[in-house]
C-alpha cells in the first residue's frame, strides 16, 4: 500500500517522535522534527568511541601514499579519520582516489576540503558504490576502507573478487549506551511515543536489547520509520509488519530531511496520522467523493475496509488547526 502525505511545516503536528541517532548526530533531525510541529524525544542507542587498536590505524594512515583509493563508509568514519589523516598528510597524495558511500559522508568530506569524492548516484550503500565505473576494473589496485569496528563485508569481498587488495582502517567503535530505560518506558506507558526513527540495523538491535522484555510490546506496537531495505528486513525478523512506503514532505524549505523522506514505514494497521486508507483505491487523488479518507482513532485496531461515506459525511470536518510550539526533549543518558 503506497500513500502520499502532502503537507506544510506542521504536517507532523502533535506527534511524539523517538530519535535514536547518536547524540552528536541527532541535532539536525531534532530541529527538523521540531520545525514540523512535532516533539523530538532524544534517546541515543549508539555511542561512538575510539578504536581498540589505534596503533594499526596510525600505521595505515602513515602508509596512505601506498594505496590507490580510500573509501569512507559513513560520516562517522570521516569525522574520526580525517583529522588524523590531515595531521600526517596536509595534502593527500595526488594519485589517491577518495570515495564514500552516502551523501552524509560526502558532506562531511567537504568540511575537510574534499569536494568531489566518488559517490553513488542512486542507492547510497555498498551496492550502489560497487556500481560505479571506477570500481569495476580494480585488478591489482590497493584500496583502504575506513569504517567502524565490525560491519558489513560485502564491499571488501566484492572488491577482492574483482582483483583488488583491500585493507580495513577501523577508526571508531560503536557501543551500546548504559542508559536508564525507565523514563522512556514511562513515556511509552503514558502513550507519549507515536513514532520511532531507526537509521541502522545496529540501532534497532540496541534498542530492542535496551528496552528488554518489559518494553518489547510497546516497541512492537509503535510505528517505525526506517531508511533502507536492510533495516526493514531486520524489523520483520523482530516481528514488525511491513505496511508499505510513505513519502513525507515537511515543506520545500527543509533540505536534508532524508531521514523522513522516502522512508519505509513499519507500523500498525492504522497509519501514524490517524487515517485509515481505502484498501481498494488507496490513492486519494483517484478516489470518488464517497471514497474519501475517513478519520480513524490512532488507537483503533480495526482491519476492516472502510464503508463508503454518506453524502452528509462526504466532506469530513477537520478539527481547528492548533498552533504547536516546537519542543525538543532529551532523556537523561550517560555521557559519551
C-alpha positions as CSV (number, residue, x, y, z in Angstrom):
1,X,0.0,0.0,0.0
2,X,1.5,3.3,-1.1
3,X,0.4,6.6,0.3
4,X,1.5,10.2,-0.3
5,X,1.3,12.7,2.5
6,X,1.4,16.2,1.3
7,X,1.7,19.0,3.9
8,X,3.2,22.1,5.2
9,X,5.7,22.5,8.0
10,X,3.0,21.4,10.5
11,X,2.4,18.1,8.8
12,X,3.8,16.2,11.9
13,X,2.0,18.3,14.4
14,X,1.3,16.8,17.8
15,X,3.3,13.7,17.1
16,X,6.0,12.5,19.6
17,X,9.0,11.1,17.6
18,X,11.7,9.0,19.3
19,X,15.1,9.8,17.8
20,X,17.6,7.1,18.3
21,X,20.7,8.5,16.5
22,X,24.0,9.1,18.3
23,X,23.8,12.2,20.4
24,X,26.3,14.2,18.2
25,X,24.4,13.4,15.1
26,X,20.8,13.9,16.2
27,X,20.6,17.7,16.4
28,X,19.7,18.3,12.8
29,X,17.0,15.7,12.8
30,X,15.7,17.1,16.1
31,X,15.4,20.6,14.6
32,X,13.6,19.3,11.5
33,X,11.1,17.4,13.6
34,X,10.5,20.4,15.9
35,X,10.1,22.7,12.9
36,X,7.5,20.4,11.6
37,X,5.4,20.8,14.7
38,X,6.3,17.5,16.4
39,X,8.2,16.7,19.6
40,X,11.6,15.1,19.3
41,X,12.3,12.7,22.1
42,X,16.1,12.0,22.1
43,X,17.2,8.6,23.2
44,X,20.6,7.7,21.6
45,X,21.1,3.9,21.3
46,X,24.6,4.1,19.9
47,X,27.7,5.8,21.2
48,X,30.8,6.5,19.0
49,X,34.1,5.8,20.8
50,X,37.7,5.4,19.7
51,X,39.0,2.2,18.2
52,X,40.5,-0.6,20.3
53,X,43.6,-0.9,18.0
54,X,44.7,2.7,17.4
55,X,48.3,1.7,16.6
56,X,47.2,-0.2,13.5
57,X,45.1,2.8,12.3
58,X,48.0,5.2,12.7
59,X,50.3,2.8,10.8
60,X,47.8,2.6,7.8
61,X,47.4,6.4,7.7
62,X,51.2,6.8,7.6
63,X,51.3,4.5,4.6
64,X,48.5,6.3,2.8
65,X,50.5,7.0,-0.3
66,X,50.8,3.2,-0.9
67,X,47.1,3.0,-1.7
68,X,45.3,3.8,-4.9
69,X,41.9,4.5,-3.3
70,X,40.4,5.2,0.1
71,X,36.7,4.6,0.9
72,X,34.7,6.1,3.8
73,X,31.6,4.0,4.7
74,X,30.0,6.6,7.0
75,X,30.1,10.2,8.2
76,X,31.5,8.9,11.5
77,X,34.4,7.3,9.6
78,X,35.1,10.7,8.0
79,X,34.8,12.6,11.3
80,X,37.1,10.1,13.1
81,X,39.7,9.5,10.4
82,X,40.2,12.8,8.5
83,X,41.7,14.8,11.4
84,X,44.3,12.0,11.8
85,X,44.9,12.0,8.0
86,X,45.3,15.8,7.8
87,X,47.7,15.7,10.7
88,X,50.0,13.3,8.8
89,X,49.2,14.3,5.2
90,X,48.4,18.0,4.9
91,X,47.9,17.3,1.2
92,X,46.6,14.0,0.1
93,X,48.7,12.1,-2.5
94,X,47.8,13.3,-6.0
95,X,47.1,9.8,-7.3
96,X,44.7,8.9,-4.4
97,X,41.0,8.5,-5.3
98,X,38.5,9.2,-2.5
99,X,35.1,7.5,-2.4
100,X,32.2,7.4,0.1
101,X,29.0,5.5,0.4
102,X,26.4,8.2,1.1
103,X,25.6,11.9,0.9
104,X,26.2,12.5,4.6
105,X,29.7,11.2,4.2
106,X,30.2,13.5,1.2
107,X,29.0,16.5,3.2
108,X,31.4,15.5,6.0
109,X,34.3,15.3,3.5
110,X,33.6,18.8,2.2
111,X,34.4,20.1,5.7
112,X,37.9,18.8,5.2
113,X,38.3,20.2,1.7
114,X,37.4,17.2,-0.4
115,X,34.6,18.4,-2.6
116,X,34.4,15.8,-5.4
117,X,34.5,12.3,-3.9
118,X,33.3,9.3,-5.8
119,X,29.6,8.9,-4.8
120,X,26.8,6.6,-5.9
121,X,24.1,8.4,-7.9
122,X,21.1,6.3,-6.9
123,X,21.2,4.0,-3.9
124,X,23.6,5.2,-1.2
125,X,25.0,1.9,0.2
126,X,27.8,-0.6,-0.6
127,X,25.8,-2.0,-3.5
128,X,25.4,1.5,-5.1
129,X,29.1,2.2,-4.6
130,X,30.1,-1.0,-6.3
131,X,28.1,0.0,-9.4
132,X,30.4,3.0,-10.1
133,X,32.6,2.6,-13.2
134,X,35.7,3.5,-11.2
135,X,35.2,0.3,-9.1
136,X,34.7,-2.1,-11.9
137,X,38.3,-2.6,-13.1
138,X,40.3,-2.7,-9.8
139,X,42.5,-5.6,-10.5
140,X,45.8,-5.0,-8.7
141,X,44.6,-1.8,-7.0
142,X,45.2,-1.3,-3.3
143,X,42.1,0.0,-1.5
144,X,41.8,1.2,2.1
145,X,38.3,1.2,3.7
146,X,37.8,3.5,6.7
147,X,35.0,2.1,8.8
148,X,34.0,1.3,12.4
149,X,34.8,-2.0,14.0
150,X,32.8,-4.8,12.5
151,X,30.1,-4.1,9.9
152,X,29.3,-5.5,6.5
153,X,31.8,-7.4,4.4
154,X,30.1,-7.0,1.1
155,X,32.2,-4.1,-0.2
156,X,35.6,-5.7,0.6
157,X,34.6,-9.1,-0.5
158,X,33.3,-7.8,-3.9
159,X,36.4,-5.7,-4.5
160,X,38.7,-8.6,-3.6
161,X,36.7,-10.8,-6.0
162,X,37.5,-8.2,-8.7
163,X,41.2,-8.5,-8.0
164,X,41.8,-5.6,-5.6
165,X,43.9,-5.8,-2.4
166,X,41.7,-4.5,0.4
167,X,42.5,-3.5,3.9
168,X,40.4,-2.0,6.7
169,X,41.3,1.0,8.8
170,X,38.9,0.7,11.7
171,X,38.8,4.2,13.1
172,X,35.9,4.1,15.6
173,X,33.8,1.7,17.6
174,X,30.0,1.7,18.1
175,X,28.9,0.9,21.7
176,X,25.6,0.4,23.4
177,X,25.0,3.2,25.9
178,X,24.4,2.4,29.5
179,X,21.2,4.4,29.9
180,X,18.4,4.2,32.4
181,X,15.4,3.0,30.3
182,X,12.8,3.8,32.9
183,X,11.9,7.3,31.7
184,X,11.4,6.0,28.1
185,X,9.2,3.1,29.3
186,X,7.2,5.6,31.4
187,X,6.6,7.7,28.3
188,X,5.5,4.7,26.3
189,X,3.2,3.6,29.1
190,X,1.6,7.0,29.1
191,X,1.1,6.9,25.3
192,X,3.7,9.7,24.7
193,X,5.7,8.0,21.9
194,X,4.0,7.9,18.5
195,X,6.9,7.1,16.1
196,X,10.4,5.7,16.3
197,X,13.2,6.5,13.8
198,X,15.7,3.8,13.1
199,X,18.7,4.6,10.9
200,X,20.8,1.4,11.1
201,X,20.4,-2.3,11.9
202,X,22.7,-1.9,14.9
203,X,20.5,0.9,16.3
204,X,17.5,-1.5,16.0
205,X,19.4,-4.3,17.7
206,X,20.5,-2.0,20.5
207,X,17.0,-0.5,21.1
208,X,15.4,-4.0,21.3
209,X,18.1,-5.0,23.8
210,X,17.8,-1.9,25.8
211,X,14.0,-1.9,26.2
212,X,14.1,-5.6,27.1
213,X,11.1,-7.8,27.6
214,X,9.3,-5.2,29.6
215,X,9.3,-2.7,26.7
216,X,9.1,-5.1,23.8
217,X,5.3,-4.9,23.5
218,X,5.5,-1.1,23.5
219,X,8.1,-1.2,20.7
220,X,6.3,-3.7,18.6
221,X,3.1,-1.6,18.7
222,X,4.8,1.7,17.7
223,X,5.3,2.6,14.1
224,X,8.9,2.7,12.9
225,X,10.4,4.9,10.2
226,X,13.5,3.2,8.7
227,X,15.7,4.3,5.8
228,X,16.7,1.1,4.0
229,X,15.5,-2.3,2.9
230,X,18.2,-3.9,5.1
231,X,16.7,-2.3,8.2
232,X,13.2,-3.2,7.1
233,X,14.2,-6.9,6.8
234,X,15.7,-6.7,10.3
235,X,12.4,-5.3,11.6
236,X,10.5,-8.2,10.1
237,X,12.8,-10.6,11.9
238,X,11.8,-8.9,15.2
239,X,8.1,-9.3,14.4
240,X,7.2,-5.9,12.9
241,X,4.8,-5.9,10.0
242,X,5.6,-4.1,6.8
243,X,2.8,-1.7,5.8
244,X,4.3,-0.2,2.6
245,X,6.1,3.0,1.8
246,X,5.1,6.6,2.5
247,X,6.6,9.8,1.4
248,X,6.6,12.7,3.9
249,X,7.1,16.2,2.7
250,X,7.8,18.6,5.6
251,X,8.0,21.7,3.4
252,X,10.2,22.5,0.4
253,X,12.5,24.6,2.5
254,X,13.6,21.6,4.5
255,X,16.8,20.3,3.0
256,X,18.4,17.2,4.4
257,X,15.2,15.6,5.6
258,X,16.2,12.3,4.1
259,X,15.6,10.6,7.4
260,X,11.8,11.2,7.0
261,X,11.6,11.1,3.2
262,X,11.1,8.0,1.1
263,X,11.3,6.0,4.3
264,X,9.7,2.7,4.7
265,X,7.0,2.5,7.3
266,X,6.8,-0.4,9.6
267,X,3.6,0.2,11.5
268,X,0.2,-0.9,12.8
269,X,-2.9,-1.3,10.7
270,X,-3.7,2.4,11.3
271,X,-1.2,4.9,9.9
272,X,0.6,7.3,12.3
273,X,-1.5,10.2,11.1
274,X,-4.8,8.6,12.3
275,X,-6.0,7.9,8.8
276,X,-7.2,4.6,7.5
277,X,-6.9,4.0,3.8
278,X,-9.5,2.6,1.4
279,X,-8.0,-0.8,0.5
280,X,-9.5,-0.9,-3.0
281,X,-8.4,2.5,-4.0
282,X,-5.5,3.8,-1.8
283,X,-4.6,6.8,-3.9
284,X,-6.8,9.7,-2.6
285,X,-6.4,11.6,-5.8
286,X,-8.1,8.9,-7.7
287,X,-11.0,8.4,-5.3
288,X,-14.5,9.5,-5.9
289,X,-16.3,11.8,-3.5
290,X,-17.8,8.9,-1.5
291,X,-14.4,7.1,-1.3
292,X,-12.6,9.8,0.6
293,X,-10.4,9.1,3.6
294,X,-12.3,8.6,6.8
295,X,-10.7,9.6,10.0
296,X,-10.0,6.8,12.5
297,X,-8.7,7.0,16.0
298,X,-4.9,6.4,16.3
299,X,-5.5,3.5,18.7
300,X,-8.1,1.8,16.6
301,X,-7.2,-1.8,15.9
302,X,-9.7,-2.2,13.1
303,X,-8.6,-4.0,10.0
304,X,-11.9,-3.8,8.2
305,X,-12.4,-2.0,5.0
306,X,-13.9,1.5,5.2
307,X,-17.5,1.8,4.3
308,X,-18.4,4.5,1.7
309,X,-19.3,7.7,3.3
310,X,-22.8,9.1,3.1
311,X,-23.4,12.3,1.3
312,X,-23.6,14.2,4.5
313,X,-20.2,12.8,5.6
314,X,-18.5,13.1,2.2
315,X,-16.7,16.3,3.3
316,X,-15.1,15.4,6.6
317,X,-15.0,18.1,9.3
318,X,-11.4,18.7,10.3
319,X,-10.6,19.9,13.8
320,X,-9.3,23.5,14.0
321,X,-5.6,23.9,13.3
322,X,-3.7,24.3,16.5
323,X,-0.5,26.3,17.0
324,X,2.2,23.9,18.1
325,X,5.4,25.2,19.7
326,X,8.5,23.2,18.7
327,X,9.7,21.1,21.6
328,X,12.9,19.1,21.8
329,X,13.2,16.9,24.9
330,X,16.3,14.9,25.8
331,X,16.0,11.9,28.0
332,X,18.8,11.5,30.6
333,X,21.7,9.4,29.3
334,X,25.2,8.7,30.3
335,X,28.0,10.9,28.8
336,X,29.6,9.6,25.6
